[in-house]
Amino acid sequence: MPRSVFTHSTRLACSRLTFDARQNNMKTLRASLLACVLITTVQAKYVPTPDMAMSWSMGKDARKWIPQFQDGNARQIIFELVPEGQTIDAWKEMVAQQIEFTDISLREHFDGWRAMLLGADPKIKITEEKMDDGSILATYVSEAADEMSIRRFMKARDGVYMVAYHVRPKFKTDPIWSLWHDIIASASIVPNPEKKK
């Protein structure tokens, strides 16, 4: 079932307007409630509940991973984590889950993603492997972006689900890269237990 996400400023504005309304008369109360509804409508984001959930063995990496960024709207959801002690603005390693709500094919989505990367860095090195379940496992190395990544693309009825491990090339170690290659390669999607039937 879809849900609305309200920002902190919306709640504060509504609280303040309601408090001010109590100090005045009913006419002000009606005006305040209307303003609260308008503010909420402008700042609310529609985020669909995904049909599927991603399943992957992050626990194989014994380090503590901390959520650093999460956002979503009617077109996509993204969730990013970094190892404890790092920040999203100065990451050395990062794991990202992403959902693009779309009805295009996995191939079309992947080709668009690859074209976007090539547009940003014509010298990027991208590999692609089609998995037994029809999903795509990709890696890339971009000197221009100072980044390398392993990403799995999985198609569900409501969109394309992705999980990725990113690392700055100078911080890449073969054991950790191999570990995350296995984690990402074995990721899957399962019915979302939060989705109302």
N, C-alpha and C positions, 0 to 999 in steps of 0.2 A: 504494500500500500504506500502511495507517495506521502512524503512528509515535507513540511516547510521548515526551513532553517532560519531562525531569527537571530539577528546580530545583537550584540550586547547594547549597542547604542539605541536600537529599537526599544528594547525593554526599559532602558533608562528614560527615554523620551516619553513612553507611555506612562511610566510610573510618575514622572514629574508632572505630566499633563493631568493625570488623575488627581494628584495631590493638590495642584493649583485649582482644579475644579471644585474640590471640597471647600476651598476657601471662599468661593464665590457662589453664584446662584445656579439653578438648574439649566438655564440657557447656556451658561459657560460650560457646564458639565456635558451637554449634548455636543457643543462645539469641540470640546476636548476629546470626547470619544470619537468623533468623526476624524479629527486630526490624527488620533492614534491609529485608526483603521487605515488612513491614507499612508502614514509613515510605514506601517507594517507591510502594506501592499507593495510599496516601492522597494523595501529592503528585503522582502522574503524571497528566497530562492526555492524553486521547485527542484527537488532531487528525487528521481525515481528510486524505488527499492529494486536492486538488481534481481533478475531471475536466478542467478547463480552466485556462488561464493567461491573464492579461490582457495585451494588447499595446497600447501607447500610446507616443507620441513625446515622452517627457519631455525628451529631448535638445534639443528646439526651444527650451526655456528654458535659456539658456547658464549660468545660475547653478548653483552646486553645491548639491544637495539632500541633506540628511543624514537617515538613518533615526533616528527618535527613539522610536518605540513600536511594539511588535509583540506580539500576543497571539492566542491561539486556543484553541478547545475543540471539542467534537463539534458545536456549533451554528453557530459562526462563526469567522472569521479576520479580523484587522484589522492593517494596516501603515500607519504614518503617518510622513511626512517633512516637514521644514521647511528653508527656505533656511539655508545656513551662517551661523552667528552668532546664530540664533534657537534657542529651546528649545520643547519641547512645552508647557511651563507658561506661556510668555509669547510665543506665536506671533503673528505678524502675517499670515503666509501659511502654508498647510499643504496638502499633498496626501495623500489617503488612498485606500488600496485596501481593499476589504472584500468578504467572501464570506459570505452567509447560506446555510447548508445547509438547504434546505427543498424540499418538493415542491409548494408553493402556486404559483399562477400569478404571472407578472410583474405583472399588473394588481392582483391582490390584495395582493401585497407592496408595490407602490408606493402603493396607497390606504392601507394601514396605516402606511407611513412618513409620508405626508402628514398623516394624522390625528394621529400622534404629534407632528409639528411644530406643527400647529394647536392641539393641547392645551397645548403648552408656550408658544406665542405666538399668541394669536388674531388678532393684527394682521400676522402674517407674510405676505409676498407671494411666492407660488409660481407658477412657470410650468411648463408641461409641453409637450414636443414629441415626438410619436411618430416614430421614425426608420424609414428604409426597411427595415431588418433586423428590425423589431418591437421594438427596444429603446426605452427612454424617456430623453430628455435633459431634465433639470429644472434650474431655477435657483430660488434663494430669497434673499430679503433679510429679515433679522430684526433690527430695532432693539433688541429686548429682549435678544437674544443677542450683539449687536454682531458680526454675522457675515453674510456673503453667500457663496453657493456655486453651483457648477456641478457637477452629478452625473449620471453615466450609469448606467443600470440595464440589465443584460443577463442574459437567462435561459439557463441551461444545464440539462442533465438533473439535476444534483445540487444546484442552488440558483440564487440570484441573485447576480451579480457586479456590483460597483460600483466606480467610480473617481471621485474628486471633487477639486476645487480649492476651498479655502476662503480667504477674505481678510477681514480687519477692514475695514469700510467706509471708515474714514479713511485706510487705506493702499492702497485700490484705485486703480489707474491704468488708463485705457482701453486702452493698448497691451498691458499684461500680461493684463488681463481678456479681451481679444479673443484673444490668443495661447492662453490656457488654455481658452477656449471651443472653439477649433479642436482643441486637443489632446484634450480630453475628448470632443468630438463625433465624433472619428475613432477613438476607442478601440474595440477589439474583443476577442473572446475566441477563443482557438485551443486545440487539444488540448494538454494539459499533457505536456511531454516527460518529466516525472518520474513520471507515472502508469504503473504497470506494466500491461501488457495481458494 
